[in-house]
Amino acid sequence: MIDEHFVTGAFELPGCRIVASHGLVRGIVCRSRSVVGNFAAGLQTIFGGNITIYTQLCERARQDAYELMIQHADERGANAVIGVRYDANEVMAGVTEVLAYGTAVTVEQVR
């Protein structure tokens, strides 16, 4: 499995050099809000502030997409992922797609 220290939004890793590129990798997750979750979030909006029900849903979707991206990179033989980005789109009312993507690479530490 890829060490989280070798996953970055940058296009290089300090102290490492890229020895091979394995191409674009991605993880895609689609999530929907439940009726119960919408109700609870509706109650939270009455008082204002952070809507924790939705925050937790978003965080879980991003984490799942991230893990799928790492798995995809691992399957390609990479030991790092650079240029990592997230994107999100509403597929339909109440359904959101979260995409994590980056470039899978093999790096070695420079001595």
JOMO-V467072 format. One record per pair of residues at least 12 apart in sequence whose ideal C-beta (glycine too) atoms are under 8 Angstrom apart, sorted by the first residue. I is the first residue (numbers start at 1). GAP is how many residues later the second one is. Records with the same first field share a line. If there is no record, write none. Layout:
I: GAP + GAP
//
This chain:
1: 69 + 73
2: 68 + 71 + 72 + 76 + 77 + 78 + 79
3: 76
6: 73 + 74 + 75 + 101
7: 63 + 73 + 74 + 77 + 95
8: 72 + 73 + 74 + 75 + 76
9: 74 + 75 + 76
10: 72 + 73
11: 71 + 72
12: 70
13: 67 + 69 + 94
15: 94 + 95
16: 64 + 91 + 92 + 93 + 94
17: 90 + 91 + 93
18: 64 + 87 + 88 + 89
19: 87 + 88 + 89
20: 58 + 85 + 86
21: 82 + 83 + 84 + 85
22: 51 + 54 + 55 + 56 + 81 + 82 + 83 + 84
23: 53 + 80 + 81
24: 77 + 78 + 79 + 80
25: 44 + 47 + 48 + 51 + 53 + 56 + 76 + 77 + 78 + 79
26: 42 + 43 + 46 + 73 + 74 + 75
27: 37 + 38 + 39 + 40 + 41 + 42 + 43 + 44 + 45 + 72 + 73 + 74
28: 37 + 40 + 69 + 70 + 71
29: 32 + 35 + 36 + 39 + 68 + 69
30: 61 + 65 + 66 + 67 + 68
31: 26 + 29 + 30 + 64 + 65 + 67
32: 62 + 63 + 64
33: 21 + 24 + 61
37: 16 + 17 + 20
38: 56
40: 13
41: 12 + 13
58: 40
61: 27 + 35 + 37
62: 24 + 36 + 38
64: 34
65: 21 + 33 + 34 + 35
66: 34
68: 32
69: 12 + 15 + 31 + 32 + 33
72: 32
73: 29 + 31
76: 28
77: 29
78: 26 + 27 + 28
79: 26 + 27 + 28
80: 24 + 25 + 26 + 27
81: 21 + 22 + 23 + 24
82: 20 + 21 + 23
83: 19 + 20
84: 16 + 17 + 18
85: 15 + 16 + 17
86: 12 + 13 + 14
87: 12 + 14
//
